Structures are given as structure tokens and as C-alpha cells.
Amino acid sequence: MSLILSFVAGVILGMLFFGGLWWTIRKCVSAKQPALWILGSLLLRTSIVLVSFYFVALGHWERFLVCLLGFVIARVVVMRLLRGQAPERPQCFSLEVSDASYP
């Protein structure tokens, strides 16, 4: 039973981690300080996952591996669900080739 709960915890952690990454990317495209968003999100998401892995495993390597398996499976699921949903690029990032003058 503890292995099933470890797997479910891994799936939830993976959904939170990679869903948070997707949200961060969408948010930082229009943010005034995107580096701060990316760094803050990375530290928060990684801290939550590492602390959660520690408490799920409680010194049992089997629980850790099953939790990690759930985490990796969640990554695949989130990537497939969000495929093709790239954030909109602001106009300041678009380049017009016709505006460039060549010698």
C-alpha cells in the first residue's frame, strides 16, 4: 500500500513541478523581470519536490524509486497534454526580415 501511495505522490509532484514550469514560462514572457520569475520558480519547485521526496521515502529506497517513477510518468503526461500550447510572443520579440537593409 505504501508503494501505491508513493507512486501517487510522485505523479502529483510531477504534475505540480512541470505544470508550474509551464505556468512560469507563460508568465515570464510578458514579465518585466523574467529572470527573477524563472529563478524563483526553479528554487520553489525544486525545494518542494526534494522535501516531498524525502518525506515520501522516509529512508526506504523502494518508495523513493516508485515516487521518482510517478514523477517521470507525470512529466510525459504533462508534456503530451500541453503539446502545441506555446506561449504567445510579445511584439517586441518578433523580427521582420523585410525591415533589414542589406548592402
N, C-alpha and C positions, 0 to 999 in steps of 0.2 A: 504494500500500500504506500509506503514512503517513497518508493521509486516512481510511482504514478504521480504523486504529488510533486516530486522533484521535476518530473517532465513537464507538468502543467505550469509550474513556477518558471521553468526555463522558457516555455512558449510565451508566457505573459511578459517576462523580462525582455525577450527578443522583440515582441510587438511594441513595447514601450521604447526600447532603445532605437530601433530602426524607424518607428513611427515618429519619434522625437527628432531623429536626424532629418527625416523628410520635412517635418514642420519647420525645423531650423533653416533648412535650405530655402524654403519658400519665404520665410520671414526675412532672411538676410539679404535677399535680392533687392528689397526695397528699403532696407535699414540704412541709417546714416553711418553706423559703425558696424559693418558686417563681421569684421574680425572679432569684435567683442562678443557678438552673438554666437559665432562658431566656437570660440574658446570656452565661453561659459557653458554652452550646451554640451560640449565634449566632456568637460570636467563633471558636470552634474550627472549626465547619463552614465558615464563610466563609473563614477562613485556609487551610484545607486546599484548598478549591475554587480560590481565587485563585492559590495557589502551584502547584497542579497545572495550571491553565490556562496559566500562564507557562511551565512546563516542557514541556507538550504542544505549545504553539505554537512555541516557540523562534524567535520573530521572524517567523513565517510567518502572515499574516493568514488564509490559507485554512484552515490547521489549526485556528486559533482559532475560526473560524466553524463549522467542522464539529463541533468539540468542543462548542461552545455549542448547536448543533442537537441533538446527542445528549443534552445536559443538559436541554433543554426537552422533548424527547420522553420522557425518563425521568420528568420531573415529571408529564406527562399519564398515563403508565403507573402510577406510584405512586399518584396521586390516584384513579384508577379501581379499582386493587386494594384500596385502603383505604377506599373509599366505604362509609359506614354503620358504620364501626368507631370511633365517637366514644368517648373515654374515659368511664368511669363517674364520675359526680359524687358526691363525698362528701356525707354527710347534712348537714353544716354549710352547704352551699351551696343546699340546697333550701328553697324558700319555700312556706309553707302560707297560702293566702289565707283559709281559714276561721279562722285564729288572729288575724287582724287585726280590730280593732273599729273600726267606722265610726260617726261621730256621727249 
